[in-house]
Amino acid sequence: MNTVIDALIQSGKADLDLDGVVAKDRNFEVIAEVRYHGQGFELRVPIPGGKLTMANKGKVMQGFHKAHTADYGYAFDDSLVELYNIRIIATAKVRHLELPKIARGTKDDVQAAFLYERETVFDDGKSHKTPRYDRGKLGAGTRVTGPAIIIQHNSTTLLPPGYTAEVLDHGSMRLAKA
């Protein structure tokens, strides 16, 4: 059992090495997935000290009985308990992801982003002259009024008549009925 725990922790360390996480910012939680003999589901219980020993196996079983009581309202303290699986949860302290803000738009952004115009039929069944815009040329705060189709390298946004799209500070768009 402890050989498996060591191998899983080493695998987690290798993954965190690839992510550039330094040792002091890592944590490995060793979990036993435990059940009563014949039971079809397991509950997670921490293994004290990260290794299973004769000295702490009773604590693992007590932890399971306590978890079973918390989840199901009862425990079979004298029943056979099976350790079904070992799980290592590797976590790391990392800097909070900060999305960069895009440049503020100008009153000329919509005109500069114009690509071409085509007739387009929307759900109302009517044909509308519908401009296509280059999404990459719309700065934060820019508003586009539908009907329009906003094109970017990985997505196309359909803006029906009566809707507006506003480019937000981090580059996402908020679509709303006008």
C-alpha positions as CSV (number, residue, x, y, z in Angstrom):
1,M,0.0,0.0,0.0
2,N,2.7,2.5,1.0
3,T,4.7,1.6,-2.2
4,V,1.6,2.7,-4.2
5,I,1.3,5.9,-2.1
6,D,5.0,6.7,-2.7
7,A,4.6,6.1,-6.5
8,L,1.5,8.3,-6.7
9,I,3.2,11.1,-4.8
10,Q,6.2,10.9,-7.1
11,S,4.0,11.1,-10.1
12,G,2.3,14.2,-8.6
13,K,5.7,15.8,-7.9
14,A,6.7,15.2,-11.5
15,D,3.5,16.8,-12.8
16,L,4.1,19.8,-10.5
17,D,7.7,20.0,-11.6
18,L,6.5,20.4,-15.2
19,D,4.2,23.2,-14.0
20,G,7.1,25.0,-12.3
21,V,5.6,24.7,-8.8
22,V,8.3,24.8,-6.1
23,A,8.4,22.2,-3.3
24,K,7.4,24.6,-0.5
25,D,4.1,25.5,-2.4
26,R,3.0,21.8,-2.8
27,N,0.7,19.7,-0.6
28,F,-0.2,16.0,-1.0
29,E,-3.2,14.7,0.8
30,V,-3.4,10.9,1.1
31,I,-6.9,9.6,1.0
32,A,-8.3,6.1,1.6
33,E,-11.5,5.2,-0.2
34,V,-13.2,2.9,2.3
35,R,-16.4,0.8,2.4
36,Y,-18.1,-1.9,4.4
37,H,-17.6,-5.4,3.0
38,G,-20.0,-5.9,0.2
39,Q,-21.0,-2.3,0.0
40,G,-21.2,-0.7,-3.5
41,F,-19.9,2.7,-2.6
42,E,-16.9,4.2,-0.9
43,L,-16.3,7.2,1.4
44,R,-13.1,9.1,1.5
45,V,-11.1,9.2,4.7
46,P,-7.7,10.9,5.2
47,I,-4.7,8.6,6.2
48,P,-3.0,10.3,9.1
49,G,0.7,11.0,8.3
50,G,0.3,9.9,4.7
51,K,1.3,6.3,5.3
52,L,-0.9,3.4,6.3
53,T,0.5,1.7,9.4
54,M,-0.7,-0.8,12.0
55,A,-0.7,2.2,14.4
56,N,-3.1,4.4,12.3
57,K,-5.3,1.8,10.6
58,G,-7.8,2.1,13.6
59,K,-8.0,5.9,13.0
60,V,-8.8,5.3,9.3
61,M,-11.6,2.9,10.3
62,Q,-12.9,5.3,12.9
63,G,-12.8,8.1,10.3
64,F,-14.8,5.9,8.0
65,H,-17.4,5.1,10.6
66,K,-17.7,8.8,11.5
67,A,-18.0,9.7,7.8
68,H,-20.7,7.0,7.3
69,T,-22.7,8.3,10.2
70,A,-22.4,11.9,8.9
71,D,-23.6,10.9,5.4
72,Y,-26.1,8.1,6.2
73,G,-27.0,8.6,9.9
74,Y,-25.6,5.2,11.1
75,A,-22.5,3.1,11.2
76,F,-21.7,-0.6,11.6
77,D,-18.8,-0.3,14.1
78,D,-18.3,-4.0,14.3
79,S,-18.5,-4.8,10.5
80,L,-15.6,-5.6,8.3
81,V,-14.1,-2.5,6.6
82,E,-12.4,-2.6,3.2
83,L,-9.9,-0.2,1.9
84,Y,-10.9,-0.1,-1.7
85,N,-8.7,2.6,-3.3
86,I,-5.9,5.0,-2.5
87,R,-6.1,8.5,-3.8
88,I,-3.5,11.3,-3.7
89,I,-4.8,14.8,-4.0
90,A,-1.9,17.1,-5.1
91,T,-2.5,20.8,-4.6
92,A,-0.3,23.9,-5.1
93,K,-0.3,27.4,-4.0
94,V,-0.1,29.6,-7.1
95,R,-0.7,33.2,-7.9
96,H,-4.3,34.0,-8.7
97,L,-4.9,34.1,-12.5
98,E,-5.2,37.7,-13.6
99,L,-6.7,38.3,-17.0
100,P,-5.3,41.3,-18.8
101,K,-7.6,44.2,-19.7
102,I,-7.8,45.0,-23.4
103,A,-7.4,48.5,-24.7
104,R,-10.3,50.9,-24.5
105,G,-12.3,51.2,-27.7
106,T,-12.9,54.4,-29.6
107,K,-15.9,55.7,-31.4
108,D,-14.3,54.6,-34.7
109,D,-13.9,50.9,-33.6
110,V,-17.1,49.6,-35.2
111,Q,-16.3,51.3,-38.5
112,A,-12.7,50.0,-38.4
113,A,-13.9,46.5,-37.6
114,F,-16.3,46.4,-40.6
115,L,-15.5,43.6,-43.0
116,Y,-18.5,43.4,-45.4
117,E,-22.3,43.2,-45.4
118,R,-24.7,40.5,-46.7
119,E,-28.4,39.7,-46.5
120,T,-29.1,37.3,-43.6
121,V,-32.3,35.7,-42.5
122,F,-32.9,35.6,-38.7
123,D,-35.5,33.7,-36.7
124,D,-38.1,36.4,-37.5
125,G,-38.0,35.0,-41.0
126,K,-37.0,38.4,-42.5
127,S,-33.9,39.2,-44.5
128,H,-31.7,41.9,-43.0
129,K,-28.6,43.6,-44.4
130,T,-26.2,42.3,-41.8
131,P,-22.6,43.6,-41.4
132,R,-19.8,41.4,-40.5
133,Y,-17.2,42.7,-38.0
134,D,-13.7,41.7,-37.1
135,R,-13.9,40.9,-33.3
136,G,-10.2,41.7,-32.8
137,K,-10.7,45.3,-33.8
138,L,-13.3,46.0,-31.1
139,G,-11.9,47.6,-27.9
140,A,-13.4,47.6,-24.4
141,G,-16.5,49.6,-24.1
142,T,-17.4,49.3,-27.8
143,R,-21.0,48.6,-28.6
144,V,-22.4,46.9,-31.8
145,T,-26.0,47.0,-32.6
146,G,-27.7,44.1,-34.3
147,P,-28.3,42.7,-36.7
148,A,-24.6,41.9,-37.0
149,I,-22.2,38.9,-37.1
150,I,-19.0,39.3,-35.2
151,I,-16.2,37.1,-36.4
152,Q,-13.1,36.0,-34.6
153,H,-10.5,33.3,-35.2
154,N,-12.2,30.7,-32.8
155,S,-15.8,31.8,-32.7
156,T,-18.6,33.6,-34.5
157,T,-21.2,35.7,-32.6
158,L,-24.6,36.1,-34.1
159,L,-26.3,39.3,-33.0
160,P,-30.0,39.4,-34.0
161,P,-32.0,42.5,-34.7
162,G,-32.9,44.3,-31.5
163,Y,-29.8,43.2,-29.6
164,T,-26.6,44.9,-28.7
165,A,-23.2,43.5,-27.9
166,E,-20.8,45.4,-25.5
167,V,-17.1,44.5,-25.3
168,L,-16.1,44.2,-21.7
169,D,-12.8,45.1,-20.1
170,H,-11.2,41.6,-20.4
171,G,-12.5,41.0,-24.0
172,S,-15.6,39.1,-23.4
173,M,-18.9,40.4,-24.8
174,R,-22.2,41.0,-23.1
175,L,-25.2,40.6,-25.4
176,A,-28.5,42.1,-24.3
177,K,-31.9,42.9,-25.8
178,A,-32.0,46.5,-26.7
